[in-house]
Amino acid sequence: MQSARDAKIIDKVKEHESGSAANEDAQVELSCKARKTVQEISRRAAAGRRVTALFSGPAGESKARTAERIARELDRELLHLRLSALAERGEQDVGENLEALLADVDADATVLLIDEAHLLFGRGELNTSSTPELEDQVLRCVDEYPGLAILAADHCRRIDPVLVRRLHYAVKI
């Protein structure tokens, strides 16, 4: 017999195609605990509170789809940023690129998702190219974002625990 903690809940999600009315059904599986935490994040964000969260799990485990679902529930746009895309011009520009992008964003109408956070905040071999200054610059952007800011990372156990403690929520997806 499965415990409630081990039971999986299948949550129907409609995946938006930008500007298209044709949506495909997708499924996001969340544990009961993760589902309750995601609902709490949505409630706090809907109330206009500043919320920071880490969504972690193996690659392909629907971290971005969960963020899309939250944005849809809040009737907000999702600004999905990949750290690798921000770094295309070089490591020194990542923080500056992020700051420039966020300067024009309406936090009341936008959920911020920074994907591939493990590349920057991971321990061990994943973050060999990151610097403490770059990490601080990205974290400052997340900390100062007045709306809902979500970091998505593969392999939660490799994320620096100091980072996790700075965020309001950590959810294993």
N, C-alpha and C positions, 0 to 999 in steps of 0.2 A: 504494500500500500504506500502510495506517495504522500509525502507531507505537503502542506500548502506551500512551503518554501521551495520544494523541488518541482512542484507542478508548473507547467508552462501554460501561459495564456497567449493565445494567438490574437493579435490585434490587427484588424483590417486597416490598411493605410492606402490612400490613393496617392500615387506618385504624380506630381505635377510636371507637365511638359510646358516649358515657358511659352505663354501665350496661346497654347493649344487647348481646345476643349476636350480632346481625346485623352482620357486618363486610363492608365492601366492599374488593376488591382495588384497590390503587393502585400506581403505579410511580414510583420515584425514580431518576432517572438521575444517576450519579456518575462522574466520570472515575476512572481507576485510582488516581491520586495522592490524590484526595479520599476515595475509598473506603478506602484504606490509613490515611489520617489519622483518619478517623471510627472505624475499627476500633481504632486505637491509643488514641483518646480513651475508647472503651468499655472497653478493657482496664485503663487507668489508673483509671477511675472504679470499675470492678468490684473493684479491689484496695483501694478505700477511700481513694484519694488525692483531694486537692482539685484540680480541673481547671477552667480557664477557657478558653473558646473563642469565636471569632467565626466565624459562618457568614454568608457574603455571597454575593450573586448578584442577578440581576434579579428583580423582583417576580414571584411565582408560580413560582419555581424550587425549591420543595420544601424550603426551609430548616426550616420547622416540621415537616414530615413526617420529615425526617432526625432531628430531635430526638426526635420521637415514637418512631421506630424504636429509637433508643438507649435511651430510657426503658423501652421494652418489653423489649429484650434484657437490661437490668439488673434487670427486674422491679420497676420504680419508677414512681411517678406522675410525670406531667409537669405542672409549674406553669407555664402559658403566660401571661405577662404582656405586655400591649401598653403601650408608653409613653404612647400617646395616651389610653388608658383611665385610666391612673394620673394623667394631667394634667387630667382632667375638672374637678377642683375648683380648678385653678389651678397655675401652675408651681411656686410655693413649696411646694406640698404633695406633689409627685411623690416626692421623696426620703423624706419622712416616711411617705407611703403605702407605699412599697416597704419601708422599714424595719419598719413595723408588720406588713405581710404576712409578711415573712421571719422575724419573731420567733417565730411559731408553727409554722414549717415544720420537719419532720424531714428534715434534709439527707441522712441515710442512706437515706431512702425516697422522695426527691423529686429530680427533675432540674429545675433552674430554667432557663426560657427567657424572656429579655427580648427581645421583638420590637420592631421599628421603631427600633433603635438609631441608625440613620442620622439620625433626627430630632433626636437629642441630640448625637451625636458627629460628625456630618458636617461637612465643610468647605464653605464657600460659602453658597449661599442656603438650604440645608436646615436649618441650625441658628441662624437669625437670632434666635430667641426664647430660646435656651438661655443659661444663665449658667455661668461657670466653677465657681461654688459648687454648682450643681445637678449638673453633670457630675461633680465630685468626690464628691458625696454618692452618686450612683448607682454610680460606680466603687468606692467604699468598700464598698457593699453587695455588689457582685460579688466584690471581693477578699476579703472576710471570709466569704463563703458557704463553708461547710466541705465541700460536695459538688461536683457537676458544675453549673457555671453557664455558660450559652450565651447570647451576644448574637447576635441575627439582624439583618442590615442589608442594605438594597439598596445597590448601587453601592459596592463595596469601595474603589475608588480615591478616593472622597470621604471616607472615614473617616480621621480624624486618625492618622497613623502612630505617634504617641506612644501612643495607645490600643492599637493592634495590638501594639506591643512589650511592653506590660504583660501581655498574655494569653499563655497557654501555646501555643495553637494558633490559626491563622487558616486557614479552609477556604473555598475558592470552590466553591459548590454549583452 
